[in-house]
Amino acid sequence: MSFKKLSCIMEELKICSEQGMPILIEGKKDEEALKFLGINGNFIKVSGSGLKLFEIAEIAVASSSKVIILTEFDKKGITLAKKLSEDIQSLGSYPNLEIRRKIMGITKKFIKDIEPSKTY
């Protein structure tokens, strides 16, 4: 695994979040982990919100024409990413899955979640 490449991807994510792009994540621990890495921004939690995925997509596109999808890398996360991407596109906005794909490409053997398995 290339930590330099991963670091560059995290910097890209940080820049996107600073530009106001919302980041769709699954839950609170994902947000905590990203904040620990120095990424702050408009996090929108997909799981446990009580909203339908389309409603979450509507909220996300209301704040930006580009939305970063950073769901987890397990089967559920893959399904969520696909559905959210379709919903965001149907609303005329751009779903950014590239950052997620880059992280998955580098870490696919090592990481399945954004959140840490233990407390930092």
C-alpha positions in Angstrom: 0.0 0.0 0.0 1.4 3.4 -0.9 1.0 5.8 1.9 2.2 8.7 -0.3 -0.7 8.0 -2.8 -3.2 7.7 0.0 -1.9 10.9 1.5 -2.4 12.7 -1.9 -6.0 11.3 -2.1 -6.7 12.6 1.4 -5.4 16.0 0.4 -7.7 16.0 -2.6 -10.6 15.1 -0.4 -9.7 17.9 2.0 -9.5 20.4 -0.9 -12.9 19.3 -2.2 -14.5 19.6 1.3 -13.0 23.1 1.7 -14.7 24.0 -1.7 -18.0 23.2 -0.1 -18.7 19.8 -1.7 -20.8 17.7 0.7 -19.4 14.3 1.6 -21.8 11.4 1.9 -20.7 9.0 4.6 -22.4 6.1 6.4 -22.3 7.2 10.0 -20.9 9.2 12.9 -17.7 7.1 13.3 -16.8 7.8 9.6 -17.2 11.5 10.3 -15.0 11.2 13.4 -12.3 9.3 11.5 -12.2 11.9 8.7 -12.1 14.8 11.1 -9.2 13.0 12.9 -7.4 13.0 9.5 -8.0 16.8 9.2 -10.9 16.7 6.8 -13.7 18.9 7.9 -16.7 19.8 5.9 -20.3 19.2 5.1 -20.7 15.6 6.1 -24.1 14.0 5.4 -24.8 10.7 7.1 -26.6 8.1 5.1 -27.4 5.5 7.7 -29.6 6.2 10.6 -31.0 9.5 9.4 -34.5 8.2 8.9 -34.5 9.7 5.4 -34.8 7.8 2.1 -31.7 7.8 -0.1 -33.3 10.1 -2.7 -34.1 12.6 0.1 -30.4 12.5 1.2 -29.4 13.1 -2.4 -31.7 16.1 -2.6 -30.2 17.6 0.5 -26.7 17.1 -0.9 -27.3 18.6 -4.3 -29.1 21.6 -2.7 -25.7 22.7 -1.4 -23.4 21.9 -4.3 -23.5 20.7 -7.9 -20.8 18.1 -7.0 -21.2 15.5 -4.3 -18.6 13.2 -2.9 -19.8 9.7 -2.1 -17.6 8.0 0.4 -19.6 5.1 1.7 -17.8 2.1 3.1 -16.2 -0.6 0.9 -18.3 -3.5 2.0 -21.3 -4.9 0.1 -23.7 -2.5 1.8 -21.5 0.5 1.0 -21.1 -0.5 -2.6 -24.9 -0.7 -3.0 -25.4 2.7 -1.2 -22.8 4.3 -3.5 -24.5 3.0 -6.6 -28.0 4.1 -5.6 -26.8 7.5 -4.4 -24.9 8.1 -7.6 -27.9 7.3 -9.6 -30.1 9.6 -7.5 -27.6 12.5 -7.7 -27.3 12.2 -11.4 -31.1 12.1 -11.8 -31.1 15.5 -10.0 -28.7 16.9 -12.5 -25.6 17.0 -10.3 -22.3 15.2 -10.4 -21.6 12.3 -8.0 -17.9 12.1 -7.3 -17.0 8.5 -6.9 -13.4 8.9 -8.0 -12.0 9.6 -4.5 -13.7 6.5 -3.2 -12.4 4.4 -6.1 -8.9 5.6 -5.6 -9.0 4.8 -1.9 -10.4 1.4 -2.7 -7.8 0.7 -5.3 -5.0 1.4 -2.9 -6.5 -0.2 0.2 -8.8 -3.0 -1.0 -6.9 -5.7 0.7 -6.6 -3.8 4.0 -9.6 -1.6 4.6 -13.3 -2.1 4.2 -14.6 0.8 6.4 -13.8 4.5 6.7 -14.2 4.3 10.5 -11.4 2.8 12.7 -11.9 -0.5 14.4 -10.4 0.8 17.6 -10.4 4.2 19.3 -7.6 6.4 18.3 
